[in-house]
């Protein structure tokens, strides 16, 4: 009863400011959204400048790892201390990491600074989404998704184009610094317009759970990136890390079950809709990172196109996403989340199947079409997942429930970056070794030799036979990545079939 009264009081206090709060939330989400599109577009140029192609996926994995782990902590803290102070802390860490990333002088430095940036990013999208759940009624949340979807549309159009222009005419360092004014404006808006009353209570935060979860995910990520490549699968290093990962995950679960304030309340997973939505978010998260991280490398490294063209192919996906999210708000009310998700799952399969048909000599339009259809699928599924989860819990659990879904999606991003990075490195390394045994080049080639393809000035100086070997190897590796993305689309649709049947949300949310 107290939870209901507390939620109504918070909503009443913010009623007059709701448009301004929504604008602030959209600014926060835009900061997180544009970060993904700009960095993905700029990554080939960053690698071309700093070198270290074998560390390509670590730039994403470092950010996503901290994002995945901290999103649960931030979600729980926001339920206890309120959304505003915790979101502010997250934004501050995000901005510090962004500033440092722009000053990176090597791939190793960039990866370290991405850890800091990811530490703050865990609060950005999840708490911003939770605030929307706090200030709008259940039925309004389905319709308000159209406004939130516009954030992805604007970032989709501006992010890749802006990132490409910055890389082309300035320096990649500025793709990180563009976050600074956005973050500062978001903090000001948050403290001016958003008011909340949080019931004070004695709590304990389970820091040990967070530590063991971080260790478990980190070691798993290292295995996925390096296993089968630098380290054989049955090597001492791989098996040792696997053992550490399993043990720490087991210890994490023990601490969670004993904790009075668990990071991940396992009771949430007893709800079938939440359980299936979270599992499907894991697989779609892996798909998303597989496309957004490696499609620019294909366009620039294999096709030899400019960063602007690479940005265009990603823009198509992000345009499809907000269009579908807007439609999803109406479809959820009329048809319910299961049928909306099924339509989204079908779009994921159709879009990802187009990537299997790409050719190095083909044009980028085919890639853009596949991206657009995948974006349609992402918009329909993610919107349905968030609305259904937030409608299943009270205010006191909404932060952690929303965060659990964000965690699974971020975990999927993290696993996907690691797995696909490992697949790409393994396939590329195997191809280059095979070429050395059979023919052409007397020059020593390695995975890091792909740096040459991603640097425009160096690319034109590569002997044509060497360039063809590198392009063919990169093609083989990336096609395997895209085949894996297609397989994940099939798994996602299968999971969606297990969502419980439901009536339309007009009745359910009233």
Secondary structure, 3 states (H helix, E strand, C coil): CHHHHHHHHHHHHHCCCHHHHHHHHHHHHHHHHHHHHHHHHHHHHHHHHHCCHHHHHHHHHHHHHHHHHHHHHHHHHHHHHCHHHHHHHHHHHHHHHHHHHHCCCCHHHHHHHHHHHHHHHHHHHHHHHHHHHHHCCHHHHHHHHHHHHHHHHHHHHHHHHHHHHHHHHCCCCHHHHCHHHHHHHHHHHHHHHCCCCCCCCCCCCCHHHHHHHHHHHHHHHHHHHHECCCECCCCHHHHHHHHHHHHHHHHHHHHHHHCCCCCCCHHHHHCHHHHHHHHHHHHHHHHHHHHHHHHHHHHHHHCCCCHHHHHHHHHHHHHHHHHHHHHHHHHHHHHCHHHHHHHHHHHHHHHHHHHHHCCCCCCHHHHHHHHHHHHHHHHHHHHHHHHHHHCCCCHHHHHHHHHHHHHHHHHHHHHHHHHHHHHHHHHHHHHHHHHHHHCCCCCCCCHHHHHHHHCHHHHCCCCHHHHHHHHHHHHHHHHHHHHHHHHHHHHHHHHHHCCCCCCCHHHHCC
